[in-house]
């Protein structure tokens, strides 16, 4: 599977659910290995928008999913503009 652009908490939750199922894990199993609660996994997969970012990153790492963020066009990764202006 290639990289996806995620635009909402619902899309992220659906991605996590599909990945968990593809790996043959039950929600409780994922919660245990990711060191989060079962309720957190349920809410995350349902697209709850107020989940804790640190725990989301834990779950993604447990599933083997790297997270990448790209700057907007015209801005470099260090925050400067591509034209050399600050």
N, C-alpha and C positions, 0 to 999 in steps of 0.2 A: 504494500500500500504506500502510495506517495504521500507527501506532505499535504495537509489540509489547512485551509483558512477557516478559523473558527470565529463566528460573528456574534455568538450569544452563549449564555450559560446553558441553554437547552441543547445547542449543537455540541458543546463540550461534553455534557452529560451523556448524550446519545453516542458520541465517539467512545467515551470511557466504557459504556455498557457493551458496545459492539466488540471492543478490544478485549474486555474481560471474558465475554462469552467465547470469543475466538481462541482464547488461551485455556478454555475449559474450567474457569474458576467460578465458583458461586460467590455471591455478594459477601457472605460471612467469611469465606476463605480470603478474599481480597482484603477485607477489613483487617483480618488477623495479620497477614504478612505485611500490610502497609502501616500497621500500628495505628489504626483509626477505628472508630466505632462503626458498627453495622448501620446505624441510623445515618451517619455521615455519608456512607456509600449510597444508601437509598436516596437521600436528598440530593447528592451530587448527580447521580444518574437521572434524577427527575428534573435537573436544571435549576435547582435553587440558586439564586443569584448572590446570596449573602454567605456562602460557605467560606471557610478560612483558606486563603491563598496558599499558605505553607502546607496545609494538609492536601490540597489539590495537587501541589507539586510532588508531595510524597507519594500519592497514589499514582500519578503519571510515571514517576521514576520506578516504582514497583512494577508497573506494567511494561517497563522498558521503552517508554515513549519520551524521547528528548523534546524539550521545549525551546523554540527559537522565536525571537522577536526581531523584526526588521524595522529600520527607521523609515519614515516617509520619504518619498522621492525628493531629492535635492539636499538631504541631510545625511551625513555619514554616521557610522555607528558610534563615534565619540561625541556626537552632538554638534559638530561644526557643519557649516554648509559646504557643499561640494565646490562652490565658487571661491572658497577660502575666507568667507566672512564669518564672524563670530556672532 
